[in-house]
Amino acid sequence: MADLTATLGAMTMKNPVMTASGTFGYGPEYADFMDLSALGGIIVKGTTLEAREGNPGPRMAETPSGMLNAVGLQNKGADYFIKEIYPVIRGIDTNMIVNVSGSSVDTYVGCAEKIAALEHIPAIELNISCPNVKQGGMAFGVCTSSAAGVVRAVRRVYPKVMIVKLSPNVTDVTEIARAVEAEGADAVSLINTLLGMAIDAEKRRPVLSTVTGGLSGPCVKPVALRMVWQTARAVKIPVVGLGGISSWKDAVEFMLAGAAAVQIGTYNFVDPEISVKVVTGINDYCDRHGFRSARELTGAMEWER
């Protein structure tokens, strides 16, 4: 059996498989389907300083090989998370990671500062790339100066592991990655959803209330794979790959492209047990191909330069 452990900054994981924010609730919702402790980490749904109602419906739509969402970071705020959710999840035997978002630098900082005080939360994923909120979100992740600015501010108040989630809706994702690395990010995760839309031809209206939303699922995998490969070659910090992973084979491909770990998102809705199946699949792949550890897969793709 291969050594599946992975590290992101000072955080050690049992294996490189995590669940993506917004697709796995807070974790306990999936406890009937799997042993949550078998995962390398669980990234809980997006959390903001203040409560958010999210966008009006309809805010989800199925598309060929994927889905669009415009939920808009609906959550009850950091204080509610600390009082009601944290006591429930603190005992789960895996890395519980909070996805932190905001509408201004101050709200990012305020939320991160509150989460920093929680002993059993070893890391945050700083979401500077959400495409379906009217304020903040993607605005911070699409240019180097704003991305660097919010990471710099959060780094001053957050001493634990900080993963920065990057947007694919940019010309050159490596520029953003290098900018956040320079400001103290411990790792980057990519990709967040692509900006897309759907139209109801009979009604001649957009399907989503917000017109556009975030596209995810198998259809985005080739784009995600390319961006992970580019980013892994551009930065020294670990890269977490996500976007369209629906099998162990997909996860291995992301690791061969340079990812130190992966996140599974949309496919949790299709197969609630997919994440543990991917853990098993990575182990089997390592055994079949003679890899002593999953870490040896990172960047192991052979190609002619």
C-alpha positions in Angstrom: 0.0 0.0 0.0 1.4 3.4 -1.0 1.9 6.3 1.4 -1.0 8.6 0.5 -0.1 11.5 2.9 0.0 15.0 1.4 1.0 18.4 2.8 -0.2 21.9 2.2 2.1 24.3 4.1 2.1 23.1 7.8 -1.0 21.0 7.3 -0.6 17.2 6.8 -3.4 15.2 5.3 -4.0 11.5 5.3 -4.4 11.5 1.6 -4.6 14.2 -1.2 -8.4 14.0 -1.6 -10.7 16.8 -0.3 -14.2 17.9 -1.0 -14.9 21.2 -2.6 -16.7 24.0 -0.9 -20.4 24.4 -1.7 -20.8 20.7 -2.7 -20.5 18.9 0.6 -22.4 21.1 3.1 -20.5 21.1 6.4 -19.6 17.4 6.2 -22.1 15.7 8.5 -24.6 15.8 5.7 -22.6 13.0 4.0 -21.9 10.9 7.1 -24.6 8.4 6.1 -22.7 7.6 2.9 -19.1 7.3 4.0 -16.6 7.5 6.8 -15.7 11.2 6.8 -12.4 10.5 8.5 -11.2 8.6 5.4 -10.8 12.0 3.6 -7.8 14.2 3.5 -9.9 17.2 4.2 -13.4 18.7 4.0 -13.8 22.3 2.8 -17.1 23.5 4.3 -19.5 25.8 2.4 -18.6 29.4 1.8 -18.6 31.5 5.0 -18.8 35.3 5.2 -18.5 37.8 8.0 -22.2 38.7 7.9 -25.1 36.5 7.0 -26.0 36.4 3.2 -29.4 35.5 1.7 -27.8 34.6 -1.6 -29.4 35.2 -5.0 -33.1 34.7 -5.7 -34.2 31.6 -7.6 -33.9 30.0 -10.0 -30.2 29.7 -9.2 -29.2 26.2 -10.4 -29.4 24.8 -13.9 -28.3 21.5 -15.4 -26.2 21.8 -18.6 -24.6 19.3 -20.9 -21.9 17.5 -18.8 -22.2 20.0 -16.0 -24.2 22.5 -14.1 -24.6 26.2 -13.5 -25.0 27.7 -10.1 -25.7 31.2 -8.9 -26.3 30.5 -5.2 -24.4 33.6 -4.2 -22.7 32.4 -1.0 -25.8 32.0 1.0 -24.8 31.4 4.7 -25.7 32.6 8.2 -22.3 34.3 8.8 -19.2 33.6 10.8 -20.7 34.0 14.3 -23.4 31.4 13.5 -20.7 29.1 12.1 -18.7 29.5 15.3 -21.7 29.0 17.6 -23.7 26.4 15.8 -21.6 24.5 13.3 -18.1 24.4 14.7 -19.1 22.4 17.9 -20.7 19.8 15.6 -17.7 19.4 13.2 -14.7 20.0 15.5 -14.5 16.3 16.4 -14.5 15.0 12.8 -11.1 13.2 12.3 -9.9 15.0 9.2 -8.8 18.5 8.3 -11.9 20.8 8.5 -11.2 23.8 6.3 -13.4 26.9 6.1 -13.9 28.6 2.7 -13.8 32.3 3.5 -15.3 35.0 1.3 -16.2 38.6 1.5 -17.4 41.7 -0.4 -14.5 44.0 0.8 -11.0 43.6 2.1 -12.3 44.4 5.6 -15.0 41.7 5.5 -12.4 39.1 4.3 -10.1 40.1 7.2 -12.9 40.1 9.8 -14.1 36.6 8.8 -10.6 35.2 8.7 -9.8 36.7 12.1 -12.8 35.0 13.7 -12.0 31.6 12.1 -8.3 31.9 13.2 -9.4 31.5 16.8 -10.9 28.1 16.2 -8.5 25.4 17.4 -9.7 22.6 15.3 -9.8 24.5 12.0 -6.2 24.2 10.6 -6.7 26.2 7.4 -8.9 28.5 5.4 -9.5 28.6 1.7 -9.7 32.2 0.7 -12.2 32.5 -2.0 -11.3 35.4 -4.2 -12.9 34.0 -7.3 -16.6 33.4 -6.9 -18.3 34.5 -10.1 -21.9 34.7 -8.9 -22.0 37.4 -6.3 -22.6 41.0 -7.1 -20.0 42.4 -4.8 -16.5 41.1 -4.1 -15.8 37.5 -5.0 -14.5 37.4 -8.6 -13.6 41.1 -8.5 -10.7 40.4 -6.2 -9.4 37.4 -8.2 -9.2 38.8 -11.7 -6.3 41.3 -11.4 -3.0 40.9 -9.6 -3.2 44.1 -7.5 -6.6 43.3 -5.9 -5.7 39.6 -5.4 -2.4 40.5 -3.8 -4.1 43.2 -1.6 -6.7 40.9 0.0 -4.2 38.1 0.6 -1.7 40.5 2.1 -4.4 41.9 4.5 -5.7 38.4 5.5 -2.1 37.1 6.0 -1.6 39.8 8.7 -4.4 38.4 10.9 -4.4 34.7 9.9 -1.4 32.6 11.1 -2.5 29.2 10.0 -2.5 27.6 6.5 -4.0 29.8 3.8 -5.1 28.3 0.5 -6.1 30.9 -2.0 -8.8 29.8 -4.5 -8.2 31.2 -8.0 -10.5 32.2 -10.8 -10.3 30.7 -14.3 -12.0 33.8 -15.7 -8.7 35.6 -16.4 -6.2 35.9 -19.2 -3.2 34.5 -17.4 -3.9 32.6 -14.1 -0.2 32.2 -13.4 0.1 36.0 -12.9 -2.5 35.8 -10.1 -0.9 32.7 -8.6 2.5 34.4 -8.4 1.0 37.5 -6.9 -0.8 35.7 -4.1 2.3 33.5 -3.5 4.4 36.6 -3.0 1.9 37.9 -0.3 2.1 34.7 1.8 -0.4 32.2 0.4 0.6 28.7 1.5 -1.1 27.0 -1.5 -3.5 27.9 -4.3 -6.5 25.9 -5.4 -8.0 26.1 -8.9 -10.2 26.3 -10.7 -13.3 27.9 -9.4 -16.3 27.8 -11.7 -16.2 29.2 -15.2 -18.6 32.0 -16.0 -21.5 30.7 -18.1 -25.2 31.0 -18.9 -28.2 29.1 -20.0 -31.2 30.3 -22.0 -34.8 28.9 -22.1 -35.6 29.1 -25.8 -39.3 28.7 -25.4 -39.6 31.5 -22.8 -36.8 33.5 -24.5 -35.4 34.2 -21.0 -32.2 33.3 -19.1 -32.6 30.2 -16.9 -30.8 31.8 -13.9 -32.2 34.8 -12.1 -28.7 36.4 -12.3 -28.4 35.6 -16.1 -24.9 34.2 -15.6 -23.5 31.8 -13.1 -20.7 29.4 -12.3 -20.2 26.4 -14.6 -18.8 23.2 -13.1 -18.7 19.5 -13.8 -16.9 17.3 -16.2 -17.2 19.8 -19.0 -14.7 22.1 -17.4 -12.0 19.5 -16.7 -9.8 20.1 -19.8 -9.6 23.8 -18.9 -8.9 23.1 -15.2 -6.2 20.6 -16.1 -4.5 23.0 -18.4 -4.5 25.8 -15.7 -3.3 23.5 -13.0 -0.4 22.4 -15.2 0.5 26.1 -16.0 0.2 27.2 -12.4 2.3 24.3 -11.0 5.1 25.3 -13.3 4.9 29.0 -12.2 4.8 28.8 -8.4 6.8 27.0 -5.7 3.8 26.6 -3.3 1.5 23.5 -3.6 -1.3 23.5 -6.1 -4.7 22.0 -5.3 -6.5 20.9 -8.5 -10.2 20.8 -9.0 -12.7 21.1 -11.8 -14.7 18.2 -13.3 -13.2 15.4 -11.3 -15.5 12.4 -11.4 -13.2 9.4 -11.0 -9.9 8.4 -9.5 -8.4 8.6 -13.1 -9.4 12.3 -13.2 -7.7 12.9 -9.9 -4.5 11.2 -11.0 -4.4 13.3 -14.1 -4.5 16.4 -12.0 -1.7 15.2 -9.9 0.4 14.2 -12.9 -0.2 17.8 -14.2 1.3 19.1 -10.9 -1.4 19.1 -8.2 -0.3 18.1 -4.7 -3.9 17.5 -3.8 -7.3 17.5 -5.4 -10.9 18.6 -4.5 -14.0 16.9 -5.7 -17.0 19.1 -6.2 -20.0 18.7 -8.5 -19.8 14.9 -8.7 -20.6 14.7 -5.0 -24.2 15.4 -6.1 -24.1 12.4 -8.5 -22.3 9.9 -6.3 -22.1 10.8 -2.6 -19.3 8.2 -2.1 -17.1 9.4 -5.0 -14.4 11.0 -2.7 -13.6 7.8 -0.9 -13.6 5.8 -4.1 -11.0 8.3 -5.5 -8.8 7.7 -2.4 -8.9 3.9 -3.1 -8.3 4.5 -6.8 -5.2 6.6 -6.2 -3.8 3.9 -4.0 -4.4 1.2 -6.5 -2.8 3.3 -9.3 0.3 3.9 -7.2 0.5 0.1 -6.5 0.1 -0.8 -10.2 2.7 1.7 -11.4 5.3 1.3 -8.7 4.8 4.6 -6.9 5.8 4.4 -3.3 3.8 7.5 -2.3 1.1 9.7 -3.8 3.5 12.6 -3.6 5.6 11.0 -6.4 2.6 11.5 -8.7 2.8 15.3 -8.5 4.2 16.6 -11.7 5.1 13.2 -13.0 3.6 13.6 -16.4 6.2 12.9 -19.1 6.3 15.3 -22.0 8.8 16.8 -24.4 9.8 20.3 -23.6 
